[in-house]
């Protein structure tokens, strides 16, 4: 069933305009009486189309319920910024798997190093990729793509998570050894193409992060966040 996101809490009817209305009417060729789902902040609204014009679609809310697609943990990815095409791939795949927020940051070994102003110009595109992945995968929210931070700012931001993890190829704990189920919010920090310098890992550890080791095989920076998200979702019974 087609799925769209809305910004404000609805009452009995939902009316959409703009690109979503055009997509419903022209691309999907929907008509009065068809069923459609709208989502807002983890709630799914099951609706029936009642009126369509060239610029708007009005739908009656038949029922609502919490989205069954949202995990019971809040998983935030702190990703050292890779090349843009890799970052777009990371957004798409981790959103599909259940990530709720992605925070890019600049580490010492980042090849691509946009400043905050340059990154801000691309943020709308990154957020749109997140929205499309959320629609495709049936999510109940649109995961946030945050403005780019420094490493130190990212470590400070991660203090808001009850469990803080950092992937490090030179050793650490195994995910299966951690009691992930008792945590409601988890932050995972992952390096760029060149990984982390030891001093950067030490900064994160001094702030309470647990180093995580994924074994002898070295994963690409675009593979690691997908693997980590999938494993965490599996270990917490969200897959």
TITI-705536 format. One record per atom (N, C-alpha, C): residue in three letters; chain; atom name; y, x, z. Coordinates in steps of 0.02 Angstrom, whole numbers, m for minus. Each point is the difference from the previous one (the first is absolute). Layout:
! TITI-705536
resn | chain | name | py | px | pz
ALA | A | CA | Y | X | Z
...
! end
This chain:
! TITI-705536
resn | chain | name | py | px | pz
UNK | A | N | m60 | 43 | 0
UNK | A | CA | 60 | m43 | 0
UNK | A | C | 62 | 44 | 0
UNK | A | N | 50 | m15 | m42
UNK | A | CA | 61 | 42 | m2
UNK | A | C | 34 | 4 | 67
UNK | A | N | 28 | 58 | 16
UNK | A | CA | 29 | 13 | 66
UNK | A | C | 69 | 32 | m10
UNK | A | N | 49 | m28 | 37
UNK | A | CA | 68 | 26 | m2
UNK | A | C | 27 | 5 | 71
UNK | A | N | 52 | 42 | 8
UNK | A | CA | 30 | 11 | 65
UNK | A | C | 68 | m34 | 4
UNK | A | N | 18 | m26 | 59
UNK | A | CA | 65 | m30 | 12
UNK | A | C | 35 | 35 | 57
UNK | A | N | 67 | m5 | 1
UNK | A | CA | 39 | 38 | 50
UNK | A | C | 14 | m40 | 63
UNK | A | N | 6 | m65 | m5
UNK | A | CA | 20 | m40 | 58
UNK | A | C | m56 | m49 | 18
UNK | A | N | 1 | m21 | 64
UNK | A | CA | m51 | m46 | 24
UNK | A | C | 10 | m69 | m31
UNK | A | N | m52 | m29 | m31
UNK | A | CA | 9 | m64 | m34
UNK | A | C | m8 | m59 | 48
UNK | A | N | 17 | m61 | m25
UNK | A | CA | m11 | m61 | 38
UNK | A | C | m56 | m40 | m33
UNK | A | N | 17 | m50 | m40
UNK | A | CA | m51 | m40 | m33
UNK | A | C | m10 | 20 | m73
UNK | A | N | 52 | 29 | m31
UNK | A | CA | m3 | 19 | m70
UNK | A | C | 24 | 72 | m9
UNK | A | N | m23 | 31 | m53
UNK | A | CA | 21 | 67 | m18
UNK | A | C | 26 | m2 | m71
UNK | A | N | 61 | 25 | m11
UNK | A | CA | 28 | 4 | m67
UNK | A | C | 13 | 74 | m17
UNK | A | N | m25 | 22 | m56
UNK | A | CA | 11 | 70 | m22
UNK | A | C | 37 | m1 | m66
UNK | A | N | 40 | 52 | m9
UNK | A | CA | 39 | 7 | m61
UNK | A | C | m10 | 72 | m26
UNK | A | N | 37 | 16 | m52
UNK | A | CA | 0 | 69 | m25
UNK | A | C | m65 | 19 | m33
UNK | A | N | m18 | 64 | 9
UNK | A | CA | m58 | 28 | m36
UNK | A | C | m66 | m33 | 22
UNK | A | N | m6 | m19 | 64
UNK | A | CA | m61 | m33 | 23
UNK | A | C | m8 | m68 | m34
UNK | A | N | 54 | m37 | m6
UNK | A | CA | m3 | m65 | m33
UNK | A | C | m19 | 7 | m73
UNK | A | N | 29 | 50 | m33
UNK | A | CA | m17 | 12 | m71
UNK | A | C | m73 | 21 | m7
UNK | A | N | m24 | 41 | 47
UNK | A | CA | m69 | 22 | m3
UNK | A | C | m48 | m59 | 9
UNK | A | N | 16 | m45 | 47
UNK | A | CA | m42 | m58 | 12
UNK | A | C | m2 | m45 | m61
UNK | A | N | 59 | m13 | m30
UNK | A | CA | 4 | m48 | m54
UNK | A | C | m21 | 27 | m68
UNK | A | N | 20 | 62 | m15
UNK | A | CA | m10 | 26 | m67
UNK | A | C | m61 | 47 | m5
UNK | A | N | m7 | 46 | 47
UNK | A | CA | m56 | 47 | m4
UNK | A | C | m66 | m33 | 21
UNK | A | N | 1 | m35 | 57
UNK | A | CA | m61 | m32 | 26
UNK | A | C | m11 | m69 | m30
UNK | A | N | 52 | m28 | m31
UNK | A | CA | m5 | m67 | m32
UNK | A | C | m25 | m53 | 50
UNK | A | N | 25 | 4 | 60
UNK | A | CA | m18 | m50 | 50
UNK | A | C | 40 | m64 | m11
UNK | A | N | m23 | m54 | 30
UNK | A | CA | 32 | m65 | m10
UNK | A | C | m3 | m41 | 64
UNK | A | N | 33 | m57 | 0
UNK | A | CA | 0 | m44 | 58
UNK | A | C | m71 | m18 | 20
UNK | A | N | m14 | 3 | 65
UNK | A | CA | m66 | m15 | 25
UNK | A | C | m44 | 61 | 11
UNK | A | N | 21 | 57 | m27
UNK | A | CA | m39 | 62 | 10
UNK | A | C | 10 | 26 | 71
UNK | A | N | m50 | 36 | 24
UNK | A | CA | 2 | 29 | 67
UNK | A | C | 26 | 71 | m3
UNK | A | N | 36 | 21 | 53
UNK | A | CA | 31 | 66 | 2
UNK | A | C | 8 | 20 | 74
UNK | A | N | 0 | 65 | 13
UNK | A | CA | 8 | 25 | 69
UNK | A | C | 65 | 39 | 5
UNK | A | N | 37 | m13 | 54
UNK | A | CA | 58 | 40 | 16
UNK | A | C | m13 | 34 | 68
UNK | A | N | 26 | 60 | 8
UNK | A | CA | m13 | 39 | 61
UNK | A | C | 66 | 22 | 31
UNK | A | N | 0 | 1 | 66
UNK | A | CA | 57 | 27 | 37
UNK | A | C | m24 | 26 | 67
UNK | A | N | 9 | 64 | 12
UNK | A | CA | m13 | 32 | 65
UNK | A | C | m69 | m17 | 27
UNK | A | N | m50 | 4 | m43
UNK | A | CA | m69 | m9 | 21
UNK | A | C | m24 | m71 | 3
UNK | A | N | 41 | m48 | m24
UNK | A | CA | m21 | m69 | m3
UNK | A | C | m6 | m21 | m73
UNK | A | N | m56 | m33 | m17
UNK | A | CA | m11 | m27 | m67
UNK | A | C | 17 | m74 | m1
UNK | A | N | 40 | m20 | m50
UNK | A | CA | 18 | m71 | m9
UNK | A | C | m34 | m24 | m64
UNK | A | N | m47 | m47 | 8
UNK | A | CA | m37 | m28 | m56
UNK | A | C | 40 | m60 | m26
UNK | A | N | 20 | 4 | m63
UNK | A | CA | 48 | m48 | m27
UNK | A | C | m25 | m32 | m65
UNK | A | N | 33 | m55 | m19
UNK | A | CA | m10 | m34 | m64
UNK | A | C | 67 | m4 | m36
UNK | A | N | 0 | 20 | m62
UNK | A | CA | 62 | m3 | m40
UNK | A | C | 18 | m72 | m13
UNK | A | N | 63 | m18 | 17
UNK | A | CA | 23 | m70 | m9
UNK | A | C | 54 | m7 | m53
UNK | A | N | 37 | 53 | m13
UNK | A | CA | 54 | m5 | m49
UNK | A | C | 13 | 69 | m31
UNK | A | N | 10 | 1 | m66
UNK | A | CA | 14 | 62 | m34
UNK | A | C | 57 | m11 | m49
UNK | A | N | 48 | 47 | 0
UNK | A | CA | 53 | 1 | m50
UNK | A | C | m2 | 69 | m34
UNK | A | N | 46 | 12 | m45
UNK | A | CA | 2 | 65 | m33
UNK | A | C | 16 | 57 | 48
UNK | A | N | 33 | m16 | 57
UNK | A | CA | 22 | 53 | 45
UNK | A | C | m27 | m4 | 71
UNK | A | N | m39 | m53 | 16
UNK | A | CA | m24 | m7 | 68
UNK | A | C | m67 | m35 | 3
UNK | A | N | m36 | 12 | 55
UNK | A | CA | m64 | m32 | 12
UNK | A | C | 1 | m25 | 72
UNK | A | N | m14 | m64 | 11
UNK | A | CA | m2 | m29 | 67
UNK | A | C | m72 | m19 | 17
UNK | A | N | m20 | 18 | 61
UNK | A | CA | m70 | m11 | 20
UNK | A | C | m1 | m34 | 69
UNK | A | N | m48 | m45 | 8
UNK | A | CA | m11 | m33 | 65
UNK | A | C | m50 | 40 | 40
UNK | A | N | 17 | 12 | 64
UNK | A | CA | m46 | 37 | 44
UNK | A | C | m54 | m48 | 25
UNK | A | N | m62 | 14 | m16
UNK | A | CA | m56 | m42 | 22
UNK | A | C | m28 | 23 | 68
UNK | A | N | m2 | 65 | 11
UNK | A | CA | m23 | 27 | 64
UNK | A | C | 19 | 73 | 4
UNK | A | N | m5 | 29 | 59
UNK | A | CA | 14 | 71 | 10
UNK | A | C | m49 | 28 | 49
UNK | A | N | m12 | 64 | m5
UNK | A | CA | m45 | 34 | 46
UNK | A | C | 14 | 75 | m1
UNK | A | N | m18 | 36 | 53
UNK | A | CA | 9 | 73 | m1
UNK | A | C | m41 | 31 | m57
UNK | A | N | 29 | 50 | m32
UNK | A | CA | m34 | 32 | m56
UNK | A | C | m64 | 34 | 24
UNK | A | N | m55 | m15 | m33
UNK | A | CA | m64 | 30 | 17
UNK | A | C | m6 | 72 | m27
UNK | A | N | 47 | 19 | m42
UNK | A | CA | m5 | 66 | m32
UNK | A | C | 34 | 55 | 40
UNK | A | N | 37 | m18 | 53
UNK | A | CA | 35 | 51 | 38
UNK | A | C | m45 | 30 | 54
UNK | A | N | m1 | 67 | 5
UNK | A | CA | m42 | 32 | 51
UNK | A | C | 27 | m13 | 70
UNK | A | N | m42 | 11 | 50
UNK | A | CA | 21 | m12 | 70
UNK | A | C | 31 | 63 | 30
UNK | A | N | 11 | 51 | m40
UNK | A | CA | 37 | 59 | 22
UNK | A | C | 60 | 11 | m46
UNK | A | N | 51 | 31 | 27
UNK | A | CA | 59 | 18 | m40
UNK | A | C | m5 | 74 | m17
UNK | A | N | m15 | 16 | m62
UNK | A | CA | m10 | 69 | m21
UNK | A | C | 59 | 23 | m43
UNK | A | N | 34 | 52 | 24
UNK | A | CA | 57 | 29 | m36
UNK | A | C | m19 | 68 | m28
UNK | A | N | 15 | 10 | m63
UNK | A | CA | m13 | 64 | m33
UNK | A | C | 65 | 41 | m2
UNK | A | N | m3 | 59 | 28
UNK | A | CA | 55 | 49 | m6
UNK | A | C | m22 | 51 | m51
UNK | A | N | 30 | m4 | m60
UNK | A | CA | m23 | 39 | m57
UNK | A | C | 52 | 52 | m21
UNK | A | N | m19 | 65 | 4
UNK | A | CA | 44 | 52 | m27
UNK | A | C | 7 | m13 | m75
UNK | A | N | 61 | m2 | m25
UNK | A | CA | 13 | m26 | m67
UNK | A | C | m30 | 45 | m54
UNK | A | N | m45 | m29 | m41
UNK | A | CA | m29 | 37 | m56
UNK | A | C | 41 | m14 | m63
UNK | A | N | m26 | 19 | m57
UNK | A | CA | 32 | m19 | m63
UNK | A | C | 0 | m76 | m5
UNK | A | N | 51 | m27 | m35
UNK | A | CA | 12 | m72 | 2
UNK | A | C | m60 | m41 | m23
UNK | A | N | m34 | 22 | m54
UNK | A | CA | m57 | m40 | m24
UNK | A | C | m55 | m4 | 52
UNK | A | N | m10 | 54 | 38
UNK | A | CA | m50 | m1 | 53
UNK | A | C | 21 | m47 | 57
UNK | A | N | 64 | 1 | 16
UNK | A | CA | 24 | m44 | 54
UNK | A | C | m9 | m73 | m19
UNK | A | N | 13 | m17 | m63
UNK | A | CA | m9 | m68 | m23
UNK | A | C | m73 | m21 | 5
UNK | A | N | m45 | 46 | m16
UNK | A | CA | m72 | m14 | 6
UNK | A | C | m19 | m11 | 73
UNK | A | N | 28 | 42 | 44
UNK | A | CA | m14 | m7 | 72
UNK | A | C | 23 | m68 | 25
UNK | A | N | 60 | m21 | m20
UNK | A | CA | 25 | m66 | 21
UNK | A | C | m48 | m54 | m21
UNK | A | N | m17 | 0 | m64
UNK | A | CA | m43 | m54 | m27
UNK | A | C | m66 | m5 | 37
UNK | A | N | m35 | 56 | 8
UNK | A | CA | m68 | m2 | 27
UNK | A | C | m1 | m12 | 75
UNK | A | N | 47 | 29 | 37
UNK | A | CA | m1 | m11 | 73
UNK | A | C | 23 | m70 | 18
UNK | A | N | 45 | m29 | m40
UNK | A | CA | 20 | m69 | 11
UNK | A | C | m60 | m46 | m11
UNK | A | N | m37 | 12 | m52
UNK | A | CA | m60 | m40 | m13
UNK | A | C | m49 | 4 | 59
UNK | A | N | m3 | 57 | 32
UNK | A | CA | m49 | 10 | 54
UNK | A | C | 24 | m25 | 68
UNK | A | N | 65 | m14 | 7
UNK | A | CA | 23 | m30 | 63
UNK | A | C | 54 | 36 | 38
UNK | A | N | 30 | 52 | m29
UNK | A | CA | 56 | 35 | 33
UNK | A | C | 57 | m49 | 10
UNK | A | N | 39 | 7 | 53
UNK | A | CA | 57 | m45 | 12
UNK | A | C | 67 | 32 | m12
UNK | A | N | 2 | 67 | m1
UNK | A | CA | 64 | 35 | m9
UNK | A | C | m14 | 70 | m25
UNK | A | N | 42 | 24 | m45
UNK | A | CA | m6 | 68 | m26
UNK | A | C | 67 | 36 | 11
UNK | A | N | m3 | 56 | 34
UNK | A | CA | 60 | 39 | 16
UNK | A | C | m6 | 69 | m34
UNK | A | N | 37 | 11 | m55
UNK | A | CA | m1 | 66 | m32
UNK | A | C | 44 | 49 | 38
UNK | A | N | m20 | 64 | m2
UNK | A | CA | 42 | 51 | 32
UNK | A | C | m7 | 66 | m39
UNK | A | N | 45 | 45 | 14
UNK | A | CA | 0 | 65 | m33
UNK | A | C | m28 | 52 | 48
UNK | A | N | m53 | 35 | m22
UNK | A | CA | m28 | 56 | 39
UNK | A | C | 14 | 65 | m37
UNK | A | N | m18 | 55 | 30
UNK | A | CA | 17 | 65 | m29
UNK | A | C | m33 | 12 | m67
UNK | A | N | m59 | m28 | m11
UNK | A | CA | m37 | 13 | m62
UNK | A | C | 7 | m54 | m53
UNK | A | N | 45 | m47 | 10
UNK | A | CA | 11 | m51 | m51
UNK | A | C | 27 | 32 | m64
UNK | A | N | m30 | m16 | m57
UNK | A | CA | 24 | 24 | m64
UNK | A | C | 60 | m41 | m22
UNK | A | N | m7 | m66 | 4
UNK | A | CA | 55 | m46 | m15
UNK | A | C | 40 | m11 | 64
UNK | A | N | 66 | 13 | m4
UNK | A | CA | 41 | m2 | 62
UNK | A | C | 64 | m40 | m12
UNK | A | N | m5 | m65 | m12
UNK | A | CA | 61 | m40 | m9
UNK | A | C | 39 | m5 | 65
UNK | A | N | 66 | 0 | m6
UNK | A | CA | 40 | m13 | 60
UNK | A | C | 2 | m75 | 13
UNK | A | N | 30 | m19 | 56
UNK | A | CA | m3 | m71 | 19
UNK | A | C | 36 | m44 | m50
UNK | A | N | 54 | 25 | m30
UNK | A | CA | 37 | m41 | m48
UNK | A | C | m40 | m10 | m64
UNK | A | N | m32 | 53 | m24
UNK | A | CA | m41 | m6 | m61
UNK | A | C | m60 | m45 | 12
UNK | A | N | m31 | 7 | 59
UNK | A | CA | m58 | m41 | 14
UNK | A | C | 19 | m74 | 5
UNK | A | N | 59 | m13 | 27
UNK | A | CA | 22 | m70 | 8
UNK | A | C | 5 | m35 | m67
UNK | A | N | 16 | 37 | m53
UNK | A | CA | 4 | m30 | m67
UNK | A | C | m68 | m22 | m25
UNK | A | N | m53 | 30 | 25
UNK | A | CA | m68 | m16 | m22
UNK | A | C | m35 | m49 | 47
UNK | A | N | 32 | m15 | 56
UNK | A | CA | m34 | m39 | 51
UNK | A | C | m16 | m71 | m24
UNK | A | N | 44 | m30 | m40
UNK | A | CA | m13 | m67 | m25
UNK | A | C | m63 | m1 | m42
UNK | A | N | m9 | 51 | m43
UNK | A | CA | m61 | 3 | m40
UNK | A | C | m62 | 7 | 44
UNK | A | N | 3 | 44 | 50
UNK | A | CA | m57 | 10 | 44
UNK | A | C | m17 | m65 | 38
UNK | A | N | 52 | m36 | 22
UNK | A | CA | m12 | m62 | 36
UNK | A | C | m31 | m53 | m46
UNK | A | N | 20 | 2 | m64
UNK | A | CA | m28 | m48 | m48
UNK | A | C | m74 | 15 | m12
UNK | A | N | m18 | 63 | m2
UNK | A | CA | m71 | 18 | m7
UNK | A | C | m40 | m26 | 60
UNK | A | N | 29 | 7 | 60
UNK | A | CA | m32 | m26 | 60
UNK | A | C | m10 | m76 | m5
UNK | A | N | 51 | m36 | m23
UNK | A | CA | m4 | m72 | m6
UNK | A | C | m54 | m21 | m50
UNK | A | N | m3 | 33 | m57
UNK | A | CA | m50 | m18 | m51
UNK | A | C | m70 | 14 | 26
UNK | A | N | m9 | 56 | 36
UNK | A | CA | m66 | 15 | 28
UNK | A | C | m19 | m51 | 54
UNK | A | N | 50 | m22 | 38
UNK | A | CA | m13 | m50 | 52
UNK | A | C | m21 | m67 | m31
UNK | A | N | 34 | m19 | m54
UNK | A | CA | m19 | m62 | m34
UNK | A | C | m71 | 5 | m28
UNK | A | N | m14 | 55 | m33
UNK | A | CA | m65 | 8 | m33
UNK | A | C | m58 | m1 | 49
UNK | A | N | 12 | 29 | 59
UNK | A | CA | m55 | 7 | 49
UNK | A | C | m2 | m57 | 50
UNK | A | N | 45 | m48 | m5
UNK | A | CA | m1 | m58 | 45
UNK | A | C | 29 | 13 | 68
UNK | A | N | 45 | 48 | 7
UNK | A | CA | 30 | 14 | 64
UNK | A | C | 45 | m56 | 23
UNK | A | N | 11 | m3 | 66
UNK | A | CA | 44 | m50 | 29
UNK | A | C | 70 | 26 | 13
UNK | A | N | 10 | 65 | m10
UNK | A | CA | 66 | 31 | 8
UNK | A | C | 12 | 49 | m58
UNK | A | N | 62 | 19 | m9
UNK | A | CA | 16 | 54 | m47
UNK | A | C | 13 | 63 | 42
UNK | A | N | m44 | 49 | m1
UNK | A | CA | 11 | 60 | 39
UNK | A | C | 65 | 35 | m17
UNK | A | N | 33 | 25 | 51
UNK | A | CA | 66 | 32 | m9
UNK | A | C | m8 | 71 | m24
UNK | A | N | 41 | 20 | m49
UNK | A | CA | 8 | 70 | m19
UNK | A | C | 65 | 23 | 31
UNK | A | N | m4 | 44 | 48
UNK | A | CA | 59 | 21 | 39
UNK | A | C | 41 | 52 | m38
UNK | A | N | 63 | 9 | 17
UNK | A | CA | 39 | 56 | m27
UNK | A | C | m32 | 67 | 19
UNK | A | N | 14 | 51 | m40
UNK | A | CA | m31 | 65 | 12
UNK | A | C | 31 | 35 | 61
UNK | A | N | m42 | 35 | 38
UNK | A | CA | 20 | 33 | 61
UNK | A | C | m15 | 74 | m3
UNK | A | N | 26 | 37 | 48
UNK | A | CA | m22 | 69 | 10
UNK | A | C | m65 | m2 | 40
UNK | A | N | m34 | 56 | 5
UNK | A | CA | m61 | 4 | 39
UNK | A | C | 14 | m19 | 73
UNK | A | N | 54 | 27 | 27
UNK | A | CA | 16 | m13 | 70
UNK | A | C | 15 | m75 | 11
UNK | A | N | 35 | m31 | m47
UNK | A | CA | 14 | m71 | 6
UNK | A | C | m64 | m41 | m5
UNK | A | N | m45 | 21 | m44
UNK | A | CA | m64 | m36 | m7
UNK | A | C | m41 | 4 | 64
UNK | A | N | m2 | 59 | 31
UNK | A | CA | m37 | 9 | 62
UNK | A | C | 30 | m45 | 54
UNK | A | N | 67 | m4 | 3
UNK | A | CA | 32 | m43 | 49
UNK | A | C | m15 | m73 | m14
UNK | A | N | 2 | m20 | m64
UNK | A | CA | m14 | m69 | m18
UNK | A | C | m72 | m19 | 19
UNK | A | N | m46 | 48 | m6
UNK | A | CA | m71 | m13 | 14
UNK | A | C | m12 | m12 | 75
UNK | A | N | 49 | 18 | 41
UNK | A | CA | m8 | m12 | 72
UNK | A | C | m4 | m75 | 17
UNK | A | N | 18 | m42 | m49
UNK | A | CA | m6 | m72 | 11
UNK | A | C | m71 | m26 | m7
UNK | A | N | m46 | 43 | m22
UNK | A | CA | m70 | m20 | m8
UNK | A | C | m40 | 18 | 64
UNK | A | N | m47 | m42 | 17
UNK | A | CA | m39 | 14 | 61
UNK | A | C | m49 | 58 | m10
UNK | A | N | m21 | 12 | m62
UNK | A | CA | m43 | 57 | m16
UNK | A | C | 30 | 36 | m59
UNK | A | N | 10 | 66 | 8
UNK | A | CA | 31 | 41 | m52
UNK | A | C | m50 | 52 | m24
UNK | A | N | m10 | 2 | m67
UNK | A | CA | m49 | 45 | m30
UNK | A | C | 34 | 43 | m53
UNK | A | N | m26 | 61 | m10
UNK | A | CA | 24 | 42 | m53
UNK | A | C | m60 | 34 | m33
UNK | A | N | m6 | m7 | m65
UNK | A | CA | m56 | 31 | m36
UNK | A | C | 14 | 74 | m10
UNK | A | N | m51 | 41 | 17
UNK | A | CA | 9 | 73 | m5
UNK | A | C | m65 | 31 | m23
UNK | A | N | 5 | 36 | m55
UNK | A | CA | m61 | 28 | m31
UNK | A | C | m32 | 57 | 40
UNK | A | N | 36 | 25 | 50
UNK | A | CA | m27 | 57 | 39
UNK | A | C | m32 | m21 | 65
UNK | A | N | m15 | m65 | 7
UNK | A | CA | m37 | m21 | 59
UNK | A | C | 33 | m55 | 39
UNK | A | N | m41 | m34 | 40
UNK | A | CA | 25 | m54 | 42
UNK | A | C | m56 | m48 | 18
UNK | A | N | 18 | m57 | 26
UNK | A | CA | m49 | m51 | 19
UNK | A | C | m26 | m37 | m61
UNK | A | N | m58 | m31 | 7
UNK | A | CA | m25 | m46 | m51
UNK | A | C | 22 | m70 | 19
UNK | A | N | 17 | m40 | m51
UNK | A | CA | 24 | m68 | 14
UNK | A | C | m52 | m40 | 39
UNK | A | N | m63 | 11 | m14
UNK | A | CA | m53 | m38 | 32
UNK | A | C | m5 | 14 | 75
UNK | A | N | 31 | 56 | 22
UNK | A | CA | m3 | 17 | 71
UNK | A | C | 55 | m33 | 41
UNK | A | N | 47 | m32 | m34
UNK | A | CA | 57 | m31 | 34
UNK | A | C | m13 | m75 | 10
UNK | A | N | 24 | m26 | 54
UNK | A | CA | m8 | m72 | 14
UNK | A | C | 58 | m37 | m33
UNK | A | N | m5 | m9 | m66
UNK | A | CA | 54 | m30 | m38
UNK | A | C | 12 | m73 | 17
UNK | A | N | m54 | m35 | 20
UNK | A | CA | 5 | m72 | 10
UNK | A | C | 48 | m19 | 56
UNK | A | N | 12 | 44 | 47
UNK | A | CA | 43 | m18 | 57
UNK | A | C | 74 | 6 | m17
UNK | A | N | 16 | 25 | m59
UNK | A | CA | 69 | 9 | m20
UNK | A | C | 22 | m54 | m49
UNK | A | N | 59 | m27 | 10
UNK | A | CA | 27 | m51 | m45
UNK | A | C | 45 | 30 | m54
UNK | A | N | 25 | 60 | 13
UNK | A | CA | 43 | 33 | m50
UNK | A | C | m20 | 73 | m6
UNK | A | N | m13 | 21 | m62
UNK | A | CA | m22 | 68 | m13
UNK | A | C | 45 | 31 | m54
UNK | A | N | 21 | 61 | 12
UNK | A | CA | 38 | 37 | m50
UNK | A | C | m41 | 60 | m23
UNK | A | N | m2 | 10 | m66
UNK | A | CA | m38 | 56 | m27
UNK | A | C | 46 | 41 | m45
UNK | A | N | 6 | 65 | 15
UNK | A | CA | 44 | 45 | m37
UNK | A | C | m42 | 44 | m46
UNK | A | N | 20 | 2 | m65
UNK | A | CA | m38 | 35 | m51
UNK | A | C | 47 | 45 | m41
UNK | A | N | m23 | 59 | m16
UNK | A | CA | 41 | 49 | m36
UNK | A | C | 6 | m14 | m74
UNK | A | N | 41 | 41 | m32
UNK | A | CA | 11 | m5 | m73
UNK | A | C | m51 | 44 | m36
UNK | A | N | 15 | 21 | m61
UNK | A | CA | m47 | 40 | m40
UNK | A | C | m24 | 63 | 36
UNK | A | N | 43 | 31 | 38
UNK | A | CA | m19 | 63 | 32
UNK | A | C | m23 | m6 | 72
UNK | A | N | m6 | m61 | 25
UNK | A | CA | m21 | m10 | 69
UNK | A | C | 56 | 17 | 49
UNK | A | N | m18 | 11 | 62
UNK | A | CA | 48 | 15 | 53
UNK | A | C | m2 | 74 | 18
UNK | A | N | 57 | 27 | 21
UNK | A | CA | 0 | 65 | 33
UNK | A | C | m20 | m11 | 73
UNK | A | N | m30 | 51 | 30
UNK | A | CA | m24 | m6 | 68
UNK | A | C | 56 | m20 | 48
UNK | A | N | 60 | 27 | m11
UNK | A | CA | 56 | m16 | 45
UNK | A | C | 17 | m74 | m3
UNK | A | N | m9 | m31 | m58
UNK | A | CA | 15 | m71 | m7
UNK | A | C | m51 | m42 | 39
UNK | A | N | m63 | 20 | m5
UNK | A | CA | m53 | m35 | 38
UNK | A | C | 13 | 8 | 74
UNK | A | N | 21 | 59 | 21
UNK | A | CA | 13 | 11 | 71
UNK | A | C | 57 | m44 | 25
UNK | A | N | 51 | m12 | m43
UNK | A | CA | 54 | m45 | 19
UNK | A | C | m26 | m70 | 12
UNK | A | N | m42 | m23 | m45
UNK | A | CA | m28 | m68 | 7
UNK | A | C | m45 | m5 | 61
UNK | A | N | m41 | 51 | 11
UNK | A | CA | m45 | 0 | 58
UNK | A | C | 39 | 0 | 65
UNK | A | N | 55 | 39 | 2
UNK | A | CA | 40 | 3 | 61
UNK | A | C | 33 | m68 | 16
UNK | A | N | 4 | m43 | m52
UNK | A | CA | 27 | m67 | 10
UNK | A | C | m54 | m51 | 14
UNK | A | N | m63 | 23 | 5
UNK | A | CA | m55 | m44 | 18
UNK | A | C | m48 | m19 | m56
UNK | A | N | 11 | 29 | m60
UNK | A | CA | m45 | m16 | m56
UNK | A | C | m67 | 36 | 8
UNK | A | N | m53 | m33 | m23
UNK | A | CA | m67 | 28 | 2
UNK | A | C | m18 | 27 | m69
UNK | A | N | m17 | 65 | m6
UNK | A | CA | m20 | 26 | m66
UNK | A | C | m67 | m31 | m21
UNK | A | N | m5 | m20 | m63
UNK | A | CA | m60 | m31 | m27
UNK | A | C | m27 | 45 | m56
UNK | A | N | m65 | 11 | 2
UNK | A | CA | m34 | 42 | m50
UNK | A | C | m49 | m44 | m39
UNK | A | N | 4 | 4 | m67
UNK | A | CA | m41 | m41 | m43
UNK | A | C | m59 | 37 | m30
UNK | A | N | m15 | 59 | 27
UNK | A | CA | m58 | 37 | m24
UNK | A | C | 19 | 59 | m44
UNK | A | N | m51 | 32 | m28
UNK | A | CA | 10 | 62 | m38
UNK | A | C | 35 | m11 | m67
UNK | A | N | m7 | m60 | m29
UNK | A | CA | 31 | m12 | m65
UNK | A | C | 75 | m12 | 8
UNK | A | N | 40 | 33 | m42
UNK | A | CA | 72 | m8 | 1
UNK | A | C | 19 | m57 | m47
UNK | A | N | 32 | m52 | 26
UNK | A | CA | 20 | m57 | m41
UNK | A | C | 70 | 9 | m28
UNK | A | N | 10 | m25 | m59
UNK | A | CA | 68 | m1 | m30
UNK | A | C | 46 | m44 | 43
UNK | A | N | 65 | 13 | m7
UNK | A | CA | 48 | m38 | 42
UNK | A | C | 0 | m74 | m17
UNK | A | N | m19 | m18 | m62
UNK | A | CA | m3 | m71 | m17
UNK | A | C | m67 | m32 | 18
UNK | A | N | m51 | 42 | 15
UNK | A | CA | m65 | m26 | 20
UNK | A | C | m4 | m10 | 75
UNK | A | N | 28 | 46 | 38
UNK | A | CA | m5 | m2 | 73
UNK | A | C | 25 | m64 | 31
UNK | A | N | 60 | m26 | m17
UNK | A | CA | 23 | m61 | 32
UNK | A | C | m43 | m60 | m16
UNK | A | N | m28 | m2 | m61
UNK | A | CA | m45 | m56 | m18
UNK | A | C | m64 | 4 | 41
UNK | A | N | m28 | 61 | 5
UNK | A | CA | m61 | 9 | 39
UNK | A | C | 12 | m16 | 74
UNK | A | N | 54 | 24 | 27
UNK | A | CA | 15 | m11 | 71
UNK | A | C | 10 | m75 | 14
UNK | A | N | 36 | m34 | m43
UNK | A | CA | 12 | m71 | 11
UNK | A | C | m66 | m38 | m2
UNK | A | N | m42 | 16 | m49
UNK | A | CA | m64 | m35 | m7
UNK | A | C | m45 | 12 | 60
UNK | A | N | m3 | 63 | 23
UNK | A | CA | m43 | 16 | 57
UNK | A | C | 24 | m35 | 64
UNK | A | N | 66 | 2 | 11
UNK | A | CA | 28 | m33 | 60
UNK | A | C | m12 | m75 | m2
UNK | A | N | 10 | m30 | m58
UNK | A | CA | m13 | m72 | m6
UNK | A | C | m74 | m15 | 13
UNK | A | N | m44 | 43 | m23
UNK | A | CA | m71 | m11 | 12
UNK | A | C | m19 | 8 | 73
UNK | A | N | 27 | 52 | 31
UNK | A | CA | m17 | 14 | 71
UNK | A | C | 28 | m54 | 47
UNK | A | N | 52 | m35 | m22
UNK | A | CA | 29 | m53 | 42
UNK | A | C | m22 | m70 | m22
UNK | A | N | m53 | m3 | m40
UNK | A | CA | m29 | m64 | m25
UNK | A | C | 50 | m40 | m40
UNK | A | N | 41 | 34 | m39
UNK | A | CA | 47 | m33 | m45
UNK | A | C | m21 | 6 | m73
UNK | A | N | m61 | 22 | m12
UNK | A | CA | m27 | 2 | m68
UNK | A | C | m72 | m26 | 3
! end
